Amino acid sequence: ILYRKSIENSLTKSEEKYRKIFENVQDIFYQTDLSGIITSISPSIERYSEYTPEEVIGRKITDFYLDPRVREKLLVEVNKKGEVVDFEIILVTKSGKLISCSVNTHFLFDDSKNIIGLEGSLRDITERKSHEEKILKLSWAIEQSPISVIITDTKGKIEYINPRFTETSGYTYDEVIGQSPNLLKSGLTQSEVYKDLW
């Protein structure tokens, strides 16, 4: 009896520990059945979507997708590989706000190894997507710039040139990358100018 009670105590402590992790984790953990009905979801859903777990469990996961057809693409990928890593979707919050999410998911099996659903995690990547868009815009601005742009590392080795540079200088990308800007020296500029520049 003492041994059984000791095991029961250990199980209770273990369950309590994992319940606390589940309740406090930042990502959203979820499980669905094969038809896409949400059977389990972590409390973190409320932080991102404004829905409580009780409002979400029992509903189709596609009820929260901006475009429900995206789930079909996700399922095709899961069927191919057995899992999906960093699959992007857009969810709609209770107040109608759109959030970009990265999904990691895999099949859920019963004791007989039959597929009974999916389980995985969602991570809010809205801020990351916003930064990526800004970087893309800056990249396009540099690529399309009417002036020559050269980027070097801290030792002065050329890491990047834009198309305008190749048009102006006549050098190709491969001829310049890894070189020093010294290759542009004409011999007509005084060395003090370069010192001031550096």
C-alpha positions, -999 to 999 in steps of 0.1 A, spaced: 0 0 0 28 24 9 45 16 -24 13 23 -44 7 56 -25 43 66 -33 37 60 -70 4 79 -69 21 108 -52 49 108 -78 23 108 -106 3 136 -90 34 157 -87 44 149 -123 9 158 -136 9 190 -116 44 200 -130 33 194 -166 0 211 -161 19 242 -149 42 241 -179 12 236 -202 -7 266 -187 23 290 -187 40 281 -221 41 310 -246 33 290 -277 -2 276 -282 -3 238 -280 -33 220 -295 -48 187 -305 -75 181 -331 -94 150 -342 -92 139 -379 -121 162 -389 -102 192 -375 -123 196 -343 -102 211 -315 -100 186 -286 -74 202 -264 -57 236 -264 -33 255 -240 -45 285 -220 -20 306 -240 -46 308 -268 -63 336 -249 -32 358 -250 -30 356 -287 -66 352 -299 -87 367 -270 -107 334 -270 -107 313 -239 -99 275 -242 -136 268 -234 -147 289 -264 -123 271 -288 -126 234 -277 -152 216 -298 -150 240 -327 -134 233 -361 -98 248 -362 -106 263 -396 -132 286 -379 -102 306 -368 -83 306 -402 -84 337 -424 -85 313 -453 -98 278 -444 -84 263 -476 -49 267 -462 -56 238 -439 -59 215 -469 -24 225 -480 -11 219 -444 -27 184 -445 -11 176 -478 23 184 -463 16 164 -431 5 134 -453 37 136 -473 62 138 -444 42 129 -413 49 163 -399 51 200 -408 76 225 -395 72 263 -397 41 263 -419 27 298 -421 -10 305 -415 -31 336 -407 -55 334 -378 -84 358 -370 -87 369 -333 -120 374 -315 -119 411 -322 -111 405 -359 -74 412 -357 -51 391 -380 -21 373 -366 5 355 -386 14 321 -370 40 295 -376 26 259 -372 46 228 -362 23 198 -363 24 160 -366 0 130 -365 -15 119 -332 -18 81 -327 -37 59 -304 -23 28 -286 -28 7 -317 -8 31 -338 -39 43 -357 -40 80 -367 -66 98 -346 -58 134 -352 -31 160 -351 -12 178 -324 12 206 -325 21 242 -317 14 277 -330 37 306 -325 28 342 -332 52 355 -358 33 388 -367 62 410 -355 88 388 -374 67 391 -406 65 429 -402 104 430 -398 108 408 -429 86 431 -449 106 461 -439 139 444 -448 124 434 -481 114 470 -489 149 482 -479 164 455 -501 143 466 -530 152 502 -525 189 494 -525 186 471 -556 166 498 -575 187 527 -563 200 551 -591 233 554 -571 260 528 -567 259 510 -533 288 490 -519 286 472 -485 318 460 -469 327 441 -437 346 458 -409 379 449 -426 369 466 -459 361 434 -479 332 440 -502 302 419 -493 275 434 -515 271 457 -546 238 468 -562 231 465 -600 238 502 -605 274 496 -593 280 470 -620 265 494 -646 287 523 -635 320 505 -629 318 478 -655 329 452 -629 308 421 -625 295 408 -591 319 379 -590 349 402 -598 342 425 -569 328 403 -540 356 397 -514 378 424 -529 388 457 -513 374 490 -526 410 498 -535 403 482 -569 384 513 -577 414 536 -571 423 557 -602 455 571 -588 441 606 -593 428 610 -557 452 620 -529 458 594 -502 446 619 -475 411 618 -490 410 580 -484 423 584 -449 395 609 -441 370 586 -457 380 556 -436 
